[in-house]
Amino acid sequence: MAEFAAHTVKSFDEDIAQLRAVITRMGGLCETQIAESVDALINRHAEAAKTIIENDKRLDALEAEAEALAVRIIALRAPMADDLREIVAALKIAGVMERIGDYAKNIAKRAGVIAQSQPVAPAVIIPQMARVVVEIIRDTLDAFVDRDAEKALAILQRDQQVDEYYNALFRSLLTFMMENPHYITPSTHLLFVAKNLERIGDHATSVAEMVYFTATGQRPAERPKGDFTSSVYNPE
């Protein structure tokens, strides 16, 4: 009987490890999609953008794999307490990663349009913003795998940096469009790109909140939002 129990525990651990591995693969693919979509945007590679759009299907497949695995673990293992929280969190994280992939795909779609327009100077902020977002995703997934509540809590504060980049780019693009009306179309596309990155940052930090809850059973304090673009800016 003891031998069977040990085998059951080992199998359960293997199932959890497999689920974590799928989530990690989703996170890695999201990082790649974001970095490559921004690279295609800045370097005006329309063909590369098409490849990124096609690769979004891989994230959809991984999400389905994570969902099937999580449901199977719940059905067969009847997990309780910490284990159940982790599995439910993994289900939610898979959905968030798939959504992040959609935002990266949207950036790639804009890249094809922007490649046909003249360069817009404020676009130089976008790679910096994307770099921070990718780092947040990477660190969040590391915290998930390690069940590191302190690391997850620290990540929550970093979304402010993404918001600061977004606010700066928003102001810069508004001023640029006022001074150069013929650049309004590509500048508007860049505003959508910046908003996609800002939303990715929000989603990544929501994953960090899930990681913190999984590890501690408690909700973190509500984080302040730093996106002030809903207010009317005065470029002066």
N, CA and C of each residue as an Amber inpcrd file, in Angstrom:
protein
   708
   0.8430000  -1.1980000   0.0000000   0.0000000   0.0000000   0.0000000
   0.8810000   1.2520000   0.0000000   1.9700000   1.2340000   0.8360000
   2.8860000   2.3570000   0.8860000   3.5510000   2.5660000  -0.4570000
   3.8900000   1.4510000  -1.1360000   4.5360000   1.5530000  -2.4400000
   3.6100000   2.2340000  -3.4490000   2.3160000   1.9090000  -3.4060000
   1.3370000   2.5040000  -4.3190000   1.1950000   4.0040000  -4.0480000
   1.1940000   4.3820000  -2.7390000   1.0700000   5.7870000  -2.3790000
   2.2550000   6.5810000  -2.8970000   3.4610000   6.0110000  -2.7660000
   4.6540000   6.7000000  -3.2480000   4.5840000   6.8870000  -4.7540000
   4.1350000   5.8670000  -5.4640000   3.9970000   5.9400000  -6.9150000
   2.9780000   7.0170000  -7.3050000   1.8920000   7.1010000  -6.5410000
   0.8590000   8.0970000  -6.8140000   1.4160000   9.5080000  -6.6430000
   2.1400000   9.7420000  -5.5540000   2.7240000  11.0520000  -5.3140000
   3.7050000  11.4150000  -6.4180000   4.5390000  10.4570000  -6.8140000
   5.5080000  10.7150000  -7.8730000   4.8010000  11.0720000  -9.1760000
   3.7420000  10.3590000  -9.4910000   2.9890000  10.6360000 -10.7150000
   2.3690000  12.0210000 -10.6670000   1.8690000  12.3750000  -9.4850000
   1.2710000  13.7010000  -9.3250000   2.3190000  14.7830000  -9.5540000
   3.4980000  14.5930000  -8.9610000   4.5870000  15.5520000  -9.1390000
   4.9740000  15.6790000 -10.6070000   4.9760000  14.5600000 -11.3000000
   5.3220000  14.5810000 -12.7200000   4.2760000  15.3430000 -13.5250000
   3.0000000  15.1690000 -13.1580000   1.9230000  15.8970000 -13.8380000
   2.0670000  17.4100000 -13.6310000   2.3460000  17.7970000 -12.3860000
   2.5180000  19.2190000 -12.0710000   3.7140000  19.7850000 -12.8350000
   4.8020000  19.0190000 -12.8720000   6.0010000  19.4670000 -13.5850000
   5.7140000  19.6420000 -15.0770000   4.9210000  18.7250000 -15.6230000
   4.5630000  18.8280000 -17.0340000   3.7220000  20.0710000 -17.2970000
   2.7830000  20.3580000 -16.3840000   1.9360000  21.5480000 -16.5340000
   2.7900000  22.8160000 -16.4560000   3.7120000  22.8510000 -15.4970000
   4.5980000  24.0080000 -15.3890000   5.4210000  24.1810000 -16.6700000
   5.8580000  23.0550000 -17.2400000   6.6810000  23.1110000 -18.4490000
   5.9040000  23.7120000 -19.6190000   4.6190000  23.3560000 -19.7290000
   3.7980000  23.9030000 -20.8180000   3.6240000  25.4100000 -20.6340000
   3.3560000  25.8280000 -19.3950000   3.1990000  27.2530000 -19.1180000
   4.4990000  28.0060000 -19.4170000   5.6220000  27.4100000 -19.0510000
   6.9180000  28.0310000 -19.3250000   7.1630000  28.1630000 -20.8170000
   6.7930000  27.1450000 -21.5770000   6.9410000  27.2170000 -23.0380000
   6.0690000  28.3280000 -23.6180000   4.8670000  28.4770000 -23.0770000
   3.9960000  29.5670000 -23.5240000   4.6380000  30.9220000 -23.2370000
   5.2050000  31.0580000 -22.0380000   5.8550000  32.3080000 -21.6830000
   7.0330000  32.6110000 -22.5860000   7.8480000  31.5870000 -22.8690000
   8.9930000  31.7740000 -23.7540000   8.5670000  32.1740000 -25.1520000
   7.4880000  31.5700000 -25.6380000   6.9950000  31.9110000 -26.9700000
   6.4360000  33.3320000 -26.9800000   5.7700000  33.7310000 -25.9010000
   5.2720000  35.1110000 -25.8070000   6.4240000  36.1040000 -25.8620000
   7.4800000  35.8150000 -25.1170000   8.6510000  36.6940000 -25.1300000
   9.1940000  36.8410000 -26.5520000   9.3220000  35.7140000 -27.2510000
   9.8440000  35.7380000 -28.6120000   8.9280000  36.5190000 -29.5430000
   7.6230000  36.2790000 -29.4240000   6.6600000  36.9620000 -30.2920000
   6.7000000  38.4810000 -30.1000000   6.8000000  38.9090000 -28.8410000
   6.8450000  40.3490000 -28.5660000   8.1220000  40.9540000 -29.1350000
   9.2610000  40.3290000 -28.8140000  10.5440000  40.8720000 -29.2710000
  10.6130000  40.9200000 -30.7900000  10.1550000  39.8610000 -31.4440000
  10.2490000  39.8120000 -32.9040000   9.2450000  40.7370000 -33.5790000
   8.0800000  40.9050000 -32.9800000   7.0950000  41.8090000 -33.5810000
   7.5710000  43.2580000 -33.5010000   8.1840000  43.6250000 -32.3730000
   8.7230000  44.9790000 -32.2380000   9.9160000  45.1780000 -33.1700000
  10.7490000  44.1430000 -33.3020000  11.8800000  44.2270000 -34.2350000
  11.3850000  44.4160000 -35.6630000  10.3550000  43.6680000 -36.0420000
   9.7800000  43.8160000 -37.3900000   9.2030000  45.2040000 -37.5860000
   8.6190000  45.7460000 -36.5260000   8.0390000  47.0870000 -36.5850000
   9.1210000  48.1500000 -36.7940000  10.1490000  48.1020000 -35.9560000
  11.1910000  49.1320000 -35.9820000  12.0470000  49.0240000 -37.2480000
  12.3410000  47.7970000 -37.6560000  13.1960000  47.5860000 -38.8360000
  12.4150000  47.4390000 -40.1330000  11.0790000  47.5710000 -40.0080000
  10.2150000  47.6320000 -41.1850000  10.3020000  46.3550000 -42.0320000
  10.2270000  45.2180000 -41.3390000  10.2880000  43.9150000 -41.9920000
   8.8720000  43.3370000 -42.1170000   8.2100000  43.6440000 -43.1780000
   6.8250000  43.2070000 -43.3620000   6.7200000  41.6870000 -43.4550000
   7.6940000  41.0390000 -44.1070000   7.6460000  39.5820000 -44.2580000
   7.8230000  38.8820000 -42.9160000   8.7340000  39.4150000 -42.0900000
   8.9260000  38.8400000 -40.7550000   7.6480000  38.9590000 -39.9360000
   6.9340000  40.0520000 -40.1190000   5.6750000  40.2560000 -39.3960000
   4.6640000  39.1690000 -39.7470000   4.6270000  38.7520000 -41.0010000
   3.6980000  37.7000000 -41.4310000   4.0080000  36.3840000 -40.7200000
   5.2890000  36.0800000 -40.5480000   5.6900000  34.8470000 -39.8590000
   5.2410000  34.8730000 -38.4020000   5.3820000  36.0210000 -37.7690000
   4.9670000  36.1660000 -36.3730000   3.4700000  35.9340000 -36.2250000
   2.7140000  36.4500000 -37.1530000   1.2570000  36.2770000 -37.1290000
   0.8940000  34.7980000 -37.2330000   1.5990000  34.0850000 -38.1010000
   1.3440000  32.6540000 -38.2650000   1.7060000  31.8690000 -37.0060000
   2.7830000  32.2790000 -36.3290000   3.2590000  31.5600000 -35.1410000
   2.3000000  31.6520000 -33.9630000   1.3310000  32.5480000 -34.0330000
   0.3670000  32.6770000 -32.9430000  -0.4240000  31.3850000 -32.7400000
  -0.5310000  30.5890000 -33.8010000  -1.2600000  29.3150000 -33.6910000
  -0.5880000  28.3690000 -32.7010000   0.7380000  28.4930000 -32.5630000
   1.4520000  27.6320000 -31.6180000   1.0270000  27.9290000 -30.1880000
   0.7900000  29.2010000 -29.8870000   0.3150000  29.5560000 -28.5500000
  -1.0760000  29.0160000 -28.2930000  -1.9270000  29.0700000 -29.3040000
  -3.2800000  28.5290000 -29.1590000  -3.2230000  27.0360000 -28.8400000
  -2.3160000  26.3260000 -29.5170000  -2.1800000  24.8810000 -29.2970000
  -1.6590000  24.5950000 -27.8940000  -0.6940000  25.3890000 -27.4280000
  -0.1510000  25.1910000 -26.0810000  -1.1970000  25.4950000 -25.0100000
  -2.0360000  26.4910000 -25.2480000  -3.1070000  26.7890000 -24.2960000
  -4.0560000  25.5970000 -24.1770000  -4.4160000  25.0170000 -25.3190000
  -5.3030000  23.8530000 -25.3060000  -4.6460000  22.6840000 -24.5720000
  -3.3380000  22.5260000 -24.7640000  -2.6050000  21.4510000 -24.0760000
  -2.6110000  21.6730000 -22.5630000  -2.3870000  22.9120000 -22.1410000
  -2.3840000  23.2260000 -20.7060000  -3.7590000  22.9870000 -20.0940000
  -4.7980000  23.3960000 -20.7960000  -6.1580000  23.2060000 -20.2950000
  -6.4760000  21.7230000 -20.1260000  -6.1400000  20.9250000 -21.1440000
  -6.4180000  19.4870000 -21.0900000  -5.6500000  18.8260000 -19.9490000
  -4.4020000  19.2290000 -19.7710000  -3.5850000  18.6510000 -18.7080000
  -4.1150000  19.0300000 -17.3320000  -4.4960000  20.2880000 -17.1600000
  -5.0180000  20.7410000 -15.8670000  -6.3140000  20.0150000 -15.5180000
  -7.2010000  19.8820000 -16.4770000  -8.4650000  19.1820000 -16.2420000
  -8.2110000  17.7210000 -15.8740000  -7.2520000  17.0970000 -16.5660000
  -6.9390000  15.6910000 -16.2770000  -6.3800000  15.5490000 -14.8610000
  -5.5210000  16.4650000 -14.4370000  -4.9530000  16.3910000 -13.0920000
  -6.0490000  16.5320000 -12.0410000  -6.9480000  17.4870000 -12.2600000
  -8.0340000  17.6940000 -11.2970000  -8.9340000  16.4590000 -11.2300000
  -9.2240000  15.8780000 -12.3920000 -10.1250000  14.7200000 -12.4370000
  -9.4970000  13.4850000 -11.8020000  -8.2120000  13.2680000 -12.0380000
  -7.5620000  12.0360000 -11.5830000  -6.9440000  12.1500000 -10.2020000
  -6.4540000  13.3340000  -9.8490000  -5.6950000  13.4790000  -8.6010000
  -6.4910000  14.1310000  -7.4700000  -7.6030000  14.7930000  -7.8040000
  -8.4050000  15.4980000  -6.7930000  -7.5180000  16.3350000  -5.8650000
  -6.7410000  17.2630000  -6.4140000  -5.8070000  18.0510000  -5.5970000
  -6.5360000  18.9420000  -4.5940000  -5.8370000  19.2570000  -3.5170000
  -6.4100000  20.0840000  -2.4580000  -5.4750000  21.2610000  -2.1710000
  -6.0110000  22.2900000  -1.5510000  -5.2590000  23.4240000  -0.9940000
  -4.2370000  23.9870000  -1.9800000  -2.9270000  23.9430000  -1.6050000
  -1.8800000  24.5720000  -2.4030000  -1.8340000  24.0130000  -3.8320000
  -1.9580000  22.6960000  -3.9420000  -1.8920000  22.0720000  -5.2670000
  -3.0440000  22.5300000  -6.1540000  -4.2210000  22.6130000  -5.5740000
  -5.3800000  23.0450000  -6.3510000  -5.2150000  24.4980000  -6.7850000
  -4.7040000  25.3360000  -5.8960000  -4.4750000  26.7390000  -6.2520000
  -3.5060000  26.8470000  -7.4200000  -2.4620000  26.0300000  -7.3890000
  -1.4690000  26.0930000  -8.4640000  -2.0650000  25.6660000  -9.8030000
  -2.8760000  24.6270000  -9.7890000  -3.4620000  24.1330000 -11.0410000
  -4.4530000  25.1430000 -11.6070000  -5.2810000  25.7040000 -10.7380000
  -6.2330000  26.7210000 -11.1880000  -5.4870000  27.9460000 -11.7140000
  -4.4140000  28.3350000 -11.0140000  -3.6000000  29.4600000 -11.4780000
  -2.9920000  29.1560000 -12.8440000  -2.5210000  27.9320000 -13.0330000
  -1.9280000  27.5550000 -14.3140000  -2.9510000  27.6670000 -15.4400000
  -4.1840000  27.2690000 -15.1610000  -5.2540000  27.4120000 -16.1570000
  -5.4490000  28.8760000 -16.5420000  -5.4950000  29.7330000 -15.5340000
  -5.6940000  31.1600000 -15.7930000  -4.4890000  31.7590000 -16.5140000
  -3.2890000  31.3600000 -16.0890000  -2.0720000  31.8900000 -16.7050000
  -1.9930000  31.4970000 -18.1740000  -2.4060000  30.2780000 -18.4930000
  -2.4050000  29.8410000 -19.8950000  -3.2850000  30.7600000 -20.7360000
  -4.4540000  31.1120000 -20.1980000  -5.3470000  32.0240000 -20.9150000
  -4.7390000  33.4050000 -21.0820000  -4.0430000  33.8810000 -20.0400000
  -3.4030000  35.2000000 -20.1140000  -2.2680000  35.1820000 -21.1430000
  -1.4760000  34.1140000 -21.1420000  -0.3770000  34.0140000 -22.1140000
  -0.9020000  34.0100000 -23.5510000  -2.0130000  33.3220000 -23.7460000
  -2.6080000  33.3110000 -25.0890000  -3.0510000  34.7080000 -25.4900000
  -3.5780000  35.4510000 -24.5260000  -4.0120000  36.8310000 -24.7980000
  -2.8130000  37.7210000 -25.0930000  -1.7340000  37.5320000 -24.3610000
  -0.5080000  38.2870000 -24.6190000  -0.0150000  38.0090000 -26.0390000
  -0.1150000  36.7530000 -26.4450000   0.2630000  36.4020000 -27.8180000
  -0.5820000  37.1340000 -28.8440000  -1.8560000  37.3220000 -28.5330000
  -2.7390000  38.0750000 -29.4390000  -2.2740000  39.5230000 -29.5800000
  -1.8420000  40.1120000 -28.4570000  -1.3450000  41.4880000 -28.5300000
  -0.0800000  41.5630000 -29.3800000   0.8020000  40.5760000 -29.2130000
   2.0250000  40.5450000 -30.0330000   1.6710000  40.4020000 -31.5130000
   0.6750000  39.5760000 -31.7970000   0.2220000  39.4130000 -33.1840000
  -0.3250000  40.7310000 -33.7280000  -1.0530000  41.4680000 -32.9070000
  -1.5910000  42.7650000 -33.3400000  -0.4710000  43.7530000 -33.6620000
   0.6070000  43.7020000 -32.8680000   1.7590000  44.5610000 -33.1510000
   2.3560000  44.1980000 -34.5110000   2.4700000  42.9000000 -34.7580000
   3.0170000  42.4520000 -36.0460000   2.1480000  42.9110000 -37.2060000
   0.8410000  42.9060000 -37.0010000  -0.0590000  43.3740000 -38.0660000
   0.1780000  44.8630000 -38.3560000   0.3920000  45.6320000 -37.3090000
   0.6800000  47.0670000 -37.5070000   2.0190000  47.2600000 -38.2250000
   2.9660000  46.3430000 -37.9770000   4.2910000  46.4720000 -38.5770000
   4.2100000  46.4940000 -40.0970000   3.3090000  45.6890000 -40.6530000
   3.1450000  45.6560000 -42.0960000   2.6690000  46.9760000 -42.6580000
   1.8100000  47.6540000 -41.9270000   1.2900000  48.9560000 -42.3670000
   2.3540000  50.0380000 -42.2100000   3.0180000  50.0300000 -41.0530000
   4.0140000  51.0570000 -40.7680000   5.2070000  50.9630000 -41.7140000
   5.5090000  49.7590000 -42.1840000   6.6240000  49.5760000 -43.1140000
   6.4260000  50.3740000 -44.4030000   5.1870000  50.7030000 -44.7220000
   4.8900000  51.4470000 -45.9500000   4.8720000  52.9570000 -45.7230000
   5.1370000  53.4020000 -44.4920000   5.0980000  54.8320000 -44.1580000
   6.5010000  55.3330000 -43.8240000   6.6300000  56.6330000 -43.7600000
   7.8950000  57.2260000 -43.3470000   8.1150000  56.9900000 -41.8500000
   9.3730000  56.8340000 -41.4280000   9.6590000  56.6130000 -40.0020000
   9.1210000  57.7420000 -39.1220000   8.6750000  57.3730000 -37.9310000
   8.1490000  58.3340000 -36.9590000   9.1230000  58.3780000 -35.7780000
   9.6710000  59.5460000 -35.4970000  10.7520000  59.6730000 -34.5200000
  10.4360000  59.0910000 -33.1320000   9.2650000  59.3610000 -32.5350000
   9.0000000  58.8500000 -31.1740000   8.9820000  57.3210000 -31.0680000
   8.9980000  56.6300000 -32.2060000   8.9590000  55.1650000 -32.1800000
  10.1580000  54.5550000 -31.4560000  11.2130000  55.3450000 -31.2520000
  12.4040000  54.8150000 -30.5810000  12.1000000  54.3790000 -29.1450000
  11.0120000  54.8790000 -28.5710000  10.6450000  54.4990000 -27.1980000
  10.0980000  53.0720000 -27.1510000   9.5240000  52.5950000 -28.2490000
   8.8320000  51.3050000 -28.2490000   9.7490000  50.1330000 -27.9050000
  10.9590000  50.0170000 -28.4940000  11.8220000  48.8900000 -28.0990000
  12.1810000  48.8900000 -26.6150000  12.3560000  50.0640000 -26.0340000
  12.6600000  50.1430000 -24.6030000  11.4770000  49.6370000 -23.7780000
  10.2990000  50.0320000 -24.1770000   9.0760000  49.5950000 -23.4970000
   8.9020000  48.0840000 -23.6280000   9.1560000  47.5650000 -24.8230000
   9.0190000  46.1230000 -25.0780000  10.0200000  45.3310000 -24.2470000
  11.2290000  45.8630000 -24.0920000  12.2600000  45.1740000 -23.3200000
  11.8200000  44.9820000 -21.8680000  11.2350000  46.0040000 -21.2980000
  10.7530000  45.9120000 -19.9140000   9.6250000  44.8900000 -19.8080000
   8.7210000  44.9160000 -20.7690000   7.5840000  43.9910000 -20.7620000
   8.0670000  42.5420000 -20.8470000   9.0220000  42.2760000 -21.7220000
   9.5530000  40.9130000 -21.8670000  10.2310000  40.4650000 -20.5760000
  10.9780000  41.3560000 -19.9470000  11.6330000  41.0130000 -18.6760000
  10.6050000  40.6790000 -17.5950000   9.5110000  41.4230000 -17.5570000
   8.4590000  41.1560000 -16.5700000   7.8560000  39.7740000 -16.8000000
   7.5760000  39.4400000 -18.0560000   7.0210000  38.1160000 -18.3620000
   7.9870000  37.0190000 -17.9320000   9.2610000  37.1870000 -18.2850000
  10.2630000  36.1690000 -17.9420000  10.3610000  35.9730000 -16.4350000
  10.4500000  37.0650000 -15.6950000  10.5860000  36.9650000 -14.2340000
   9.3110000  36.4270000 -13.5890000   8.1650000  36.7690000 -14.1610000
   6.8950000  36.2740000 -13.6230000   6.8010000  34.7570000 -13.7720000
   7.2010000  34.2440000 -14.9320000   7.1540000  32.7890000 -15.1330000
   8.1740000  32.0770000 -14.2580000   9.3250000  32.6960000 -14.0210000
  10.3020000  32.1220000 -13.0880000   9.7030000  32.0440000 -11.6900000
   9.0050000  33.1010000 -11.2850000   8.3700000  33.1070000  -9.9600000
   7.3020000  32.0260000  -9.8660000   6.5820000  31.7990000 -10.9680000
   5.5450000  30.7600000 -10.9890000   6.1640000  29.3760000 -10.7940000
   7.2140000  29.0900000 -11.5340000   7.8580000  27.7780000 -11.4450000
   8.4510000  27.5590000 -10.0570000   9.0460000  28.6190000  -9.4850000
   9.6920000  28.5060000  -8.1760000   8.7370000  28.7220000  -7.0060000
   7.4850000  29.1030000  -7.3090000   6.5140000  29.4520000  -6.2600000
   7.1040000  30.5050000  -5.3300000   7.6890000  31.5330000  -5.9250000
   8.4100000  32.5670000  -5.1920000   7.5000000  33.7790000  -4.9870000
   6.8980000  33.8690000  -3.8120000   5.9490000  34.9540000  -3.5250000
   6.6390000  36.3150000  -3.4820000   7.8380000  36.3760000  -2.9240000
   8.5430000  37.6600000  -2.8160000   8.8940000  38.2060000  -4.1970000
   9.3360000  37.3320000  -5.0820000   9.6640000  37.7730000  -6.4350000
   8.4120000  38.2470000  -7.1630000   7.3160000  37.5310000  -6.9720000
   6.0470000  37.9250000  -7.6010000   5.6060000  39.2910000  -7.1010000
   5.7660000  39.5470000  -5.8050000   5.3620000  40.8240000  -5.2250000
   6.2150000  41.9620000  -5.7790000   7.5050000  41.7150000  -5.9480000
   8.4000000  42.7480000  -6.4890000   8.0400000  43.0940000  -7.9320000
   7.5790000  42.1020000  -8.6860000   7.2190000  42.3140000 -10.0900000
   6.0540000  43.2890000 -10.2150000   5.1500000  43.2620000  -9.2580000
   3.9640000  44.1170000  -9.3260000   4.3220000  45.5970000  -9.4100000
   5.4310000  45.9670000  -8.8050000   5.8190000  47.3810000  -8.8150000
   6.3810000  47.8070000 -10.1740000   6.8270000  46.8450000 -10.9690000
   7.5100000  47.1830000 -12.2190000   6.5590000  47.5650000 -13.3380000
   5.2800000  47.3030000 -13.1550000   4.3140000  47.7220000 -14.1770000
   4.2680000  49.2370000 -14.2940000   4.6390000  49.9190000 -13.2190000
   4.6750000  51.3860000 -13.2460000   5.6450000  51.8820000 -14.3110000
   6.7540000  51.1650000 -14.4830000   7.7360000  51.5690000 -15.4840000
   7.1570000  51.4740000 -16.8920000   6.3690000  50.4260000 -17.1310000
   5.7100000  50.2730000 -18.4340000   4.7470000  51.4370000 -18.6610000
   3.9910000  51.7770000 -17.6230000   3.0450000  52.8950000 -17.7380000
   3.7670000  54.2120000 -18.0160000   4.9250000  54.3910000 -17.3910000
   5.6900000  55.6200000 -17.6130000   6.1490000  55.7180000 -19.0710000
   6.5990000  54.6070000 -19.6220000   6.9730000  54.5990000 -21.0400000
   5.7680000  54.9210000 -21.9140000   4.6290000  54.3260000 -21.5700000
   3.4230000  54.5510000 -22.3630000   2.9980000  56.0140000 -22.3180000
   3.0070000  56.5940000 -21.1210000   2.6370000  58.0030000 -20.9870000
   3.5730000  58.9030000 -21.7910000   4.8780000  58.6010000 -21.7200000
   5.8680000  59.4070000 -22.4460000   5.6550000  59.2970000 -23.9560000
   5.4090000  58.0690000 -24.4300000   5.2030000  57.8790000 -25.8640000
   3.9080000  58.5250000 -26.3290000   2.8890000  58.4310000 -25.5120000
   1.6000000  59.0460000 -25.8370000   1.7670000  60.5510000 -26.0290000
   2.4420000  61.1880000 -25.0780000   2.6650000  62.6310000 -25.1710000
   3.5060000  62.9890000 -26.3920000   4.5550000  62.1980000 -26.6180000
   5.4470000  62.4750000 -27.7480000   4.7260000  62.3480000 -29.0830000
   3.8970000  61.3270000 -29.2010000   3.1830000  61.1250000 -30.4620000
   2.1310000  62.2040000 -30.6910000   1.4580000  62.6400000 -29.6260000
   0.4860000  63.7200000 -29.7780000   1.1650000  64.9850000 -30.3010000
   2.2920000  65.3210000 -29.6850000   3.0370000  66.5070000 -30.1230000
   3.5210000  66.3460000 -31.5570000   4.0370000  65.1570000 -31.8670000
   4.5610000  64.8850000 -33.2110000   3.4630000  65.0240000 -34.2630000
   2.2770000  64.5070000 -33.9560000   1.1740000  64.5960000 -34.9200000
   0.7100000  66.0340000 -35.1150000   0.7330000  66.8250000 -34.0420000
   0.3320000  68.2230000 -34.1700000   1.3210000  69.0000000 -35.0420000
   2.5960000  68.6660000 -34.9050000   3.6220000  69.3700000 -35.6760000
   3.7820000  68.8170000 -37.0870000   3.3640000  67.5450000 -37.2820000
   3.5190000  66.8870000 -38.5850000   2.2210000  66.1590000 -38.9510000
   1.2000000  66.8850000 -39.3500000  -0.1130000  66.2670000 -39.6050000
  -0.0850000  65.1420000 -40.6430000   0.8690000  65.1760000 -41.5740000
   0.9050000  64.1300000 -42.5920000   1.4080000  62.7990000 -42.0230000
   1.8550000  62.7990000 -40.7510000   2.2910000  61.5680000 -40.1000000
   1.2050000  61.0020000 -39.1780000   0.0100000  61.5220000 -39.2810000
  -1.0410000  61.1060000 -38.3470000  -1.3460000  59.6090000 -38.4610000
  -1.4190000  59.0790000 -39.6690000  -1.7710000  57.6530000 -39.8290000
  -0.7380000  56.7220000 -39.1930000   0.5650000  56.8090000 -39.5390000
   1.5180000  55.9140000 -38.8800000   1.6260000  56.1620000 -37.3770000
   1.4660000  57.4190000 -36.9600000   1.5350000  57.7320000 -35.5230000
   0.3740000  57.0860000 -34.7710000  -0.7910000  57.0680000 -35.4060000
  -1.9480000  56.4240000 -34.7830000  -1.7150000  54.9250000 -34.6240000
  -1.1210000  54.3090000 -35.6360000  -0.7870000  52.8830000 -35.5280000
   0.2020000  52.6450000 -34.3840000   1.1580000  53.5480000 -34.2230000
   2.1260000  53.4140000 -33.1290000   1.4550000  53.5750000 -31.7660000
   0.4400000  54.4180000 -31.6880000  -0.3110000  54.5410000 -30.4400000
  -0.9730000  53.2130000 -30.0740000  -1.5130000  52.5310000 -31.0730000
  -2.1180000  51.2230000 -30.8240000  -1.0630000  50.2080000 -30.3980000
   0.1160000  50.2840000 -31.0100000   1.2140000  49.3850000 -30.6260000
   1.5910000  49.6160000 -29.1640000   1.7410000  50.8920000 -28.7980000
   2.0900000  51.2240000 -27.4170000   1.0230000  50.7290000 -26.4430000
  -0.2440000  50.8690000 -26.8330000  -1.3320000  50.3930000 -25.9680000
  -1.2900000  48.8820000 -25.8330000  -0.9540000  48.1810000 -26.9200000
  -0.8180000  46.7260000 -26.8360000   0.2670000  46.3390000 -25.8370000
   1.4070000  47.0340000 -25.8780000   2.4870000  46.7420000 -24.9410000
   2.0800000  47.0690000 -23.5090000   1.3650000  48.1690000 -23.3410000
   0.8930000  48.5320000 -22.0050000  -0.0580000  47.4790000 -21.4470000
  -0.9220000  46.9450000 -22.2990000  -1.8500000  45.9030000 -21.8670000
  -1.1110000  44.5980000 -21.5650000  -0.0710000  44.3050000 -22.3370000
   0.7450000  43.1220000 -22.0470000   1.3500000  43.2520000 -20.6480000
   1.8430000  44.4490000 -20.3290000   2.3830000  44.6750000 -18.9920000
   1.3460000  44.4420000 -17.9120000   0.1240000  44.9070000 -18.1510000
  -0.9690000  44.6830000 -17.1960000  -1.2370000  43.1900000 -17.0080000
  -1.2910000  42.4750000 -18.1180000  -1.5670000  41.0360000 -18.0420000
  -0.4440000  40.2930000 -17.3260000   0.8010000  40.6710000 -17.6160000
   1.9350000  40.0030000 -16.9720000   1.9210000  40.2220000 -15.4660000
   1.5850000  41.4350000 -15.0400000   1.5390000  41.6950000 -13.6030000
   0.3200000  41.0270000 -12.9500000  -0.7440000  40.8160000 -13.7180000
  -1.8810000  40.0660000 -13.1580000  -1.4770000  38.6120000 -12.9250000
  -0.5850000  38.0930000 -13.7820000  -0.0520000  36.7400000 -13.5690000
   0.7770000  36.7090000 -12.2850000   1.5630000  37.7720000 -12.0560000
   2.3530000  37.8500000 -10.8210000   1.4360000  37.8260000  -9.5970000
   0.2820000  38.4730000  -9.7000000  -0.6930000  38.4410000  -8.6090000
  -1.1870000  37.0100000  -8.3710000  -1.4310000  36.2780000  -9.4670000
  -1.8570000  34.8770000  -9.3360000  -0.7650000  34.0420000  -8.6710000
   0.4850000  34.2920000  -9.0550000   1.6090000  33.5540000  -8.4760000
   1.6980000  33.8170000  -6.9710000   1.5370000  35.0690000  -6.5870000
   1.5820000  35.4180000  -5.1640000   0.4650000  34.7110000  -4.4000000
  -0.7360000  34.7140000  -4.9710000  -1.8620000  34.0450000  -4.3180000
  -1.6370000  32.5440000  -4.2250000  -1.0790000  31.9550000  -5.2930000
  -0.8090000  30.5220000  -5.2890000   0.1570000  30.1480000  -4.1690000
   1.1840000  30.9760000  -3.9820000   2.2190000  30.6610000  -3.0040000
   1.7950000  30.9530000  -1.5730000   0.9240000  31.9590000  -1.3900000
   0.5960000  32.3990000  -0.0220000  -0.8510000  32.1690000   0.3900000
  -1.7470000  32.0200000  -0.5920000  -3.1690000  31.9170000  -0.2720000
  -3.7990000  33.2600000   0.0240000  -3.0440000  34.3530000  -0.1810000
  -3.5420000  35.6940000   0.0800000  -3.4320000  36.5570000  -1.1680000
  -4.3160000  37.5540000  -1.2600000  -4.2670000  38.4830000  -2.3850000
  -3.3000000  39.6230000  -2.0660000  -2.4760000  40.0310000  -3.0230000
  -1.6080000  41.1860000  -2.7780000  -2.4270000  42.4700000  -2.7330000
  -1.8580000  43.5010000  -2.1200000  -2.5370000  44.8000000  -2.0790000
  -2.7140000  45.3150000  -3.5000000  -3.8090000  46.0340000  -3.7270000
  -4.0850000  46.5440000  -5.0650000  -2.9800000  47.4990000  -5.4900000
  -2.4560000  47.2900000  -6.6920000  -1.3570000  48.1290000  -7.1690000
  -1.9000000  49.3920000  -7.8300000  -1.2000000  50.5130000  -7.6840000
  -1.6370000  51.7580000  -8.3290000  -1.4440000  51.6890000  -9.8290000
  -2.2990000  52.3510000 -10.5780000  -2.2000000  52.3700000 -12.0310000
  -1.5320000  53.6630000 -12.4590000  -0.5700000  53.5480000 -13.3870000
   0.1900000  54.7130000 -13.7970000  -0.1430000  55.2370000 -15.1740000
  -1.1950000  54.6890000 -15.8070000  -1.5960000  55.1650000 -17.1330000
  -2.5420000  56.3510000 -16.9590000  -2.0580000  57.5330000 -17.3260000
  -2.8490000  58.7430000 -17.1630000  -3.3200000  59.3080000 -18.4980000
  -3.2760000  58.5070000 -19.5500000  -3.6020000  59.0210000 -20.8750000
  -5.0910000  59.2420000 -21.0740000  -5.9060000  58.7990000 -20.1470000
  -7.3440000  59.0800000 -20.2550000  -7.6150000  60.5550000 -19.9650000
  -6.6520000  61.2250000 -19.3050000  -6.7640000  62.6620000 -19.0830000
  -6.3490000  63.3810000 -20.3700000  -6.7680000  64.6230000 -20.5030000
  -6.4210000  65.3990000 -21.6880000  -5.0550000  66.0220000 -21.4530000
  -4.1010000  65.6510000 -22.3070000  -2.7540000  66.1870000 -22.1680000
  -2.6390000  67.5300000 -22.8920000  -1.8540000  68.3940000 -22.3050000
  -1.5100000  69.6460000 -22.9520000  -0.0580000  69.5600000 -23.4000000
   0.2110000  69.4140000 -24.6960000   1.5710000  69.2210000 -25.1600000
   2.4940000  70.3740000 -24.7960000   1.9280000  71.5320000 -24.4640000
   2.7670000  72.6540000 -24.0630000   3.4450000  72.3290000 -22.7340000
